[in-house]
């Protein structure tokens, strides 16, 4: 895949396209704090371990797509290189820190006291996987969620004191 094609695809993304390409935005949208806490305390990964946190966007689906597009365009060069490297079959994680508050979450780390409420999230994480197209490699969405930046974590720690 060429960079101009990748950029064209990303710029053309909307909610419908992202969902059609595998992204389940609604799994990370407008969840209640009790839903998030339940997820952190009960969800297990495929290896049987618990998850470290759960977050929710406080944005509209369209705003989530726009934030995801910013992240993917910021990583465009690396993503095109990854797509064209057939020996690298792993997923690609693009993280992008936003000025705008994206959401909040609960985390099972010592720095987060749940009694102080949720931790703000200003980072969007977009995970892609390769998907074979007719003549070359394309991509699909694995997931898209928000998480705290280092500054968000420091602010969360400050609440504890």
C-alpha positions as CSV (number, residue, x, y, z in Angstrom):
1,X,0.0,0.0,0.0
2,X,1.3,3.5,-0.9
3,X,1.2,6.4,1.6
4,X,-1.2,8.4,-0.6
5,X,-3.7,5.5,-0.7
6,X,-3.4,5.0,3.1
7,X,-4.0,8.7,3.7
8,X,-7.0,8.7,1.4
9,X,-8.5,5.8,3.2
10,X,-7.9,7.4,6.7
11,X,-9.3,10.8,5.6
12,X,-12.4,9.0,4.2
13,X,-13.1,7.1,7.4
14,X,-16.5,7.6,9.1
15,X,-18.4,5.7,11.8
16,X,-19.9,3.3,9.2
17,X,-16.5,2.5,7.6
18,X,-14.7,2.0,10.9
19,X,-17.4,-0.4,12.1
20,X,-17.3,-2.2,8.8
21,X,-13.5,-2.6,9.2
22,X,-14.0,-4.3,12.5
23,X,-13.9,-1.5,15.1
24,X,-16.5,-1.8,17.8
25,X,-16.6,1.8,19.0
26,X,-19.8,1.2,21.0
27,X,-17.9,-1.2,23.3
28,X,-16.0,1.9,24.6
29,X,-18.6,4.6,24.4
30,X,-20.7,6.1,27.2
31,X,-20.2,3.3,29.7
32,X,-21.1,3.9,33.4
33,X,-18.5,3.9,36.1
34,X,-20.1,0.8,37.6
35,X,-19.8,-0.9,34.1
36,X,-16.2,0.0,33.9
37,X,-15.4,-1.2,37.5
38,X,-17.3,-4.5,36.8
39,X,-15.2,-4.9,33.6
40,X,-11.9,-4.4,35.4
41,X,-12.9,-6.8,38.2
42,X,-14.4,-9.6,36.2
43,X,-12.9,-9.7,32.6
44,X,-10.2,-12.2,31.9
45,X,-7.9,-12.3,28.9
46,X,-7.4,-15.4,26.7
47,X,-4.5,-16.4,29.0
48,X,-6.6,-16.2,32.1
49,X,-5.2,-13.0,33.5
50,X,-7.4,-10.0,34.4
51,X,-7.3,-6.8,32.5
52,X,-5.5,-3.8,33.9
53,X,-8.2,-1.2,33.2
54,X,-11.4,-0.2,31.4
55,X,-12.2,3.1,29.8
56,X,-15.0,4.8,28.0
57,X,-15.2,7.7,25.6
58,X,-17.3,10.6,26.5
59,X,-17.5,11.7,22.9
60,X,-19.9,11.0,20.1
61,X,-19.0,8.3,17.6
62,X,-18.1,10.9,15.0
63,X,-15.7,12.6,17.5
64,X,-14.1,9.2,18.3
65,X,-13.5,8.6,14.6
66,X,-11.9,12.1,14.2
67,X,-9.5,11.3,17.1
68,X,-8.7,7.9,15.6
69,X,-7.9,9.6,12.3
70,X,-5.5,12.0,14.0
71,X,-3.7,9.1,15.5
72,X,-3.5,7.1,12.3
73,X,-2.4,10.1,10.2
74,X,0.3,10.9,12.8
75,X,1.7,7.3,12.3
76,X,1.1,7.2,8.5
77,X,4.7,6.6,7.5
78,X,5.3,3.8,10.0
79,X,1.9,2.2,9.3
80,X,2.6,2.1,5.5
81,X,6.0,0.6,6.2
82,X,4.4,-2.0,8.5
83,X,1.7,-2.8,6.0
84,X,4.3,-3.4,3.3
85,X,6.5,-5.6,5.5
86,X,4.9,-9.1,4.9
87,X,7.2,-10.6,7.5
88,X,5.7,-8.6,10.3
89,X,2.4,-10.2,11.0
90,X,1.8,-8.6,14.4
91,X,-0.8,-5.9,15.1
92,X,0.1,-2.2,15.1
93,X,-0.7,0.1,18.1
94,X,-1.0,3.8,17.4
95,X,-1.2,6.1,20.4
96,X,-2.0,9.8,20.2
97,X,-2.3,12.3,23.0
98,X,-5.1,14.8,22.5
99,X,-5.6,18.2,24.1
100,X,-9.3,17.4,24.4
101,X,-10.6,15.1,27.1
102,X,-11.6,11.9,25.4
103,X,-13.0,9.9,28.3
104,X,-12.2,8.3,31.6
105,X,-11.4,4.9,33.1
106,X,-10.7,2.8,36.1
107,X,-7.3,1.0,36.5
108,X,-6.0,-1.7,38.8
109,X,-2.7,0.1,39.5
110,X,-1.6,1.4,42.9
111,X,-1.8,5.0,41.6
112,X,-5.5,4.8,41.1
113,X,-7.8,4.9,44.1
114,X,-11.3,4.2,42.8
115,X,-12.8,6.0,45.8
116,X,-11.5,9.2,44.2
117,X,-13.4,8.5,41.0
118,X,-12.4,7.8,37.4
119,X,-9.0,8.8,35.9
120,X,-9.3,11.2,32.9
121,X,-8.0,10.0,29.5
122,X,-6.5,12.2,26.9
123,X,-4.9,9.5,24.8
124,X,-6.5,7.5,22.1
125,X,-5.2,4.0,21.2
126,X,-6.0,2.5,17.8
127,X,-5.0,-1.1,17.2
128,X,-4.8,-2.4,13.6
129,X,-4.3,-5.9,12.1
130,X,-3.2,-6.7,8.6
131,X,-5.9,-7.9,6.2
132,X,-4.9,-9.4,2.8
133,X,-6.4,-7.6,-0.2
134,X,-6.4,-8.8,-3.8
135,X,-2.9,-7.6,-4.6
136,X,-1.4,-6.3,-1.4
137,X,-1.9,-5.9,2.3
138,X,-4.7,-3.8,3.8
139,X,-5.8,-3.4,7.4
140,X,-8.7,-3.9,9.7
141,X,-9.4,-2.4,13.2
142,X,-8.9,-4.6,16.2
143,X,-9.9,-2.0,18.8
144,X,-10.0,1.7,19.6
145,X,-10.1,3.0,23.2
146,X,-8.9,5.9,25.4
147,X,-6.3,5.7,28.2
148,X,-4.6,8.1,30.5
149,X,-1.5,10.0,29.5
150,X,1.4,10.4,31.9
151,X,-0.1,13.8,32.9
152,X,-3.5,12.2,33.5
153,X,-1.8,9.6,35.8
154,X,0.0,12.3,37.7
155,X,-3.3,14.1,38.2
156,X,-4.9,10.9,39.4
157,X,-2.1,10.3,41.8
158,X,-2.5,13.8,43.1
159,X,-6.1,13.1,44.0
160,X,-4.9,10.3,46.4
161,X,-2.8,12.7,48.5
